[in-house]
Amino acid sequence: MKEVIIIGSGISGMACAVRCAELGVHATLVSPFPSERSQSVMASGGINAVTDEAEPGDSVESHIEDTLMGGCGIGGQQAVAGLCRSGGEIIRYLEKIGTVFSVDASGKPARRAFGGQSHKRTYYCGASTGKQIVSALVMETRRYEAAGLVSRRLWCCFHSALIHEGVCHGALLFDETTGQLEMVYGDALVMASGGQNALFGKTTGSTQCDGYAAGRLFMQGAELKNLEFIQYHPTTLETPQKRMLVSEAVRGEGGRLFYEEDGKRVYFMEDRYGPKGNLMTRDVVSREIDAAGRAVFLDISFLDRREIDDRLPEVRDLCAKYGGIDVYRDPIPVQPSVHFFMGGLAVHLNHETNIRNLFAIGECASMYHGANRLGGNSLLAAVYSGNIAAAEIADRAGVSGHPDFDMELERERKALAGRRDTQSQFPVMYIRDMLAETMQKRLGIVRNEDNLKQGLEDIEYYLSIAERLNYDPSVMPYFNYSLTGILTLARATVSCALSRRESRGAHDRSDFPKTEEAYRSATIISYDSGNYSVRLDRGRSYES
Ligand SMILES: Cc1cc2nc3c(=O)[nH]c(=O)nc-3n(C[C@H](O)[C@H](O)[C@H](O)COP(=O)(O)OP(=O)(O)OC[C@H]3O[C@@H](n4cnc5c(N)ncnc54)[C@H](O)[C@@H]3O)c2cc1C
């Protein structure tokens, strides 16, 4: 039986494992924590789809058009068309495996308006869309675990891929329970390791998503794409631990953004963009809040109390719990925060990277969202990309034999043991914190050359000391060995941002404020022995 190793057990990883099992391919799901703790459970707003019950006037074509427009001209047309066409089938499938979508007064599936979309097409499950989908997929994977078609490797982290002559044969995993590296072979390796929130410290997302896997694979020859496009969600609530997401559903239900001037409320989004101003795409709203340069608030106090209780209970509760805010009466103070990564591992339409048998799916892959993602499209992309990769792997002939990677395993074991003896004035976690500060400061909503160059200098300094840092036994061994991969990804991200000398979507350059036709392509970055090369994918080599 063919074997696929899937790194990451959020929605994309599980969707891929289940589809592999359905197609008779055995899948091993690897993750340091259970699926129920993946970032996917945090998704609350909803999932986009045009189904048979679509709003009058809505169509798959319109969903495709909105997605491409939102992506500011650099989302792959064929890929986006495939994604949007799959929406109806994916909603039916999710319902079939136990996802309970909210219904309206007539008992039909309810949909809400989300930013940048011409119709109400975001399906949701109360305030817990991600949790519902994760739970349904967990049950589905369990069925296949019982049938011997899915296995789980819990408390295991990805270390590196086993690559020989441009072909991937498996991975080295670090088992946190034994403290040992081990080798696993497969016919394919699928990365489903999520975004890179931890690079930025405090964000709306999970610190499990630190981008190490993408950084390490980059160092092993995998190309990365569009790293400069980092989505700032416009409405988050500041708390000591993280930025809590105030869902776009609030503006979908009529929430209004304003600031105060001379004692009066200025509804700046409506003044500038008309009645639908609050629901402009996230890049636009974040930029406007940033440009306002003062405290901005989101108001839903004019809504009927029952409407808030029925449709936005999670927002009501999180505002009360983390901000002491009574949303029935008071506006919510909001600020933009890092939320989602349009960039990641570059993949072809079948979700294979430039390395044969190495695939990437979900948020760690860059494919559908161009320069800016529409809310509700990433849950769809997580399921869809998992299905696409599984179908491709099932279709292919299995690998007939694997080369011997014993020397590589021994070398990495020695390197890990060597790390335990290093001495320096800086602990590992200190440099991680410094990196987060650098990324927040240098890759904000608005960037410029001087600022980015300073970021590059800082990261190069961290890289120069990374391998000599004190081993910190108080944190998971993973944190000790992952730093160089994370820093390399950070270095690549800043390089991409420097190279794009225009403003487009989520990449706003104060020194190059115009959108330039010459840059209407994806950015691709590759790595060779410490050298980073960035190019524009003018030939659209990843769109086939
Ligand atoms: C607060 C919040 C709300 C959101 N709401 C919505 C929404 O309403 N609609 C929408 O479409 N999108 C939403 N998103 C985005 C969406 O949730 C994610 O893009 C999507 O769930 C990503 O799924 P994934 O499977 O790719 O990754 P994840 O769910 O992030 O899973 C990643 C997996 O990889 C594992 N992993 C990471 N590193 C390693 C490693 N080195 N070794 C082994 N395993 C590793 C993790 O433990 C985890 O199991 C939201 C995001 C956030 C943060």
The ligand as an ORCA input file, in Angstrom:
! r2SCAN-3c Opt
* xyz 0 1
  C      -8.420     33.615     14.846
  C      -8.543     33.097     13.439
  C      -9.788     33.041     12.838
  C      -9.908     32.585     11.525
  N     -11.148     32.527     10.948
  C     -11.294     32.064      9.689
  C     -12.576     31.963      9.082
  O     -13.595     32.277      9.689
  N     -12.652     31.503      7.802
  C     -11.549     31.131      7.081
  O     -11.672     30.720      5.920
  N     -10.308     31.188      7.647
  C     -10.161     31.627      8.924
  N      -8.905     31.688      9.495
  C      -7.766     31.088      8.774
  C      -7.864     29.546      8.812
  O      -8.338     29.150     10.062
  C      -6.524     28.870      8.545
  O      -5.940     29.384      7.381
  C      -6.706     27.363      8.351
  O      -7.457     26.810      9.401
  C      -5.350     26.708      8.260
  O      -5.487     25.323      8.313
  P      -4.194     24.424      8.113
  O      -4.648     23.015      8.153
  O      -3.456     24.853      6.906
  O      -3.243     24.784      9.341
  P      -3.428     24.731     10.934
  O      -4.816     24.525     11.366
  O      -2.705     25.934     11.428
  O      -2.633     23.435     11.340
  C      -1.227     23.372     11.282
  C      -0.779     22.046     11.852
  O       0.625     21.921     11.669
  C       1.244     21.536     12.889
  N       2.643     21.984     12.852
  C       3.130     23.241     12.777
  N       4.478     23.199     12.754
  C       4.836     21.892     12.794
  C       6.086     21.201     12.807
  N       7.246     21.847     12.741
  N       6.077     19.853     12.881
  C       4.890     19.159     12.930
  N       3.688     19.769     12.913
  C       3.667     21.120     12.843
  C       0.379     22.194     13.952
  O       0.570     21.619     15.210
  C      -1.008     21.918     13.355
  O      -1.400     20.592     13.639
  C      -8.761     32.162     10.805
  C      -7.502     32.223     11.410
  C      -7.389     32.696     12.710
  C      -6.032     32.767     13.335
*
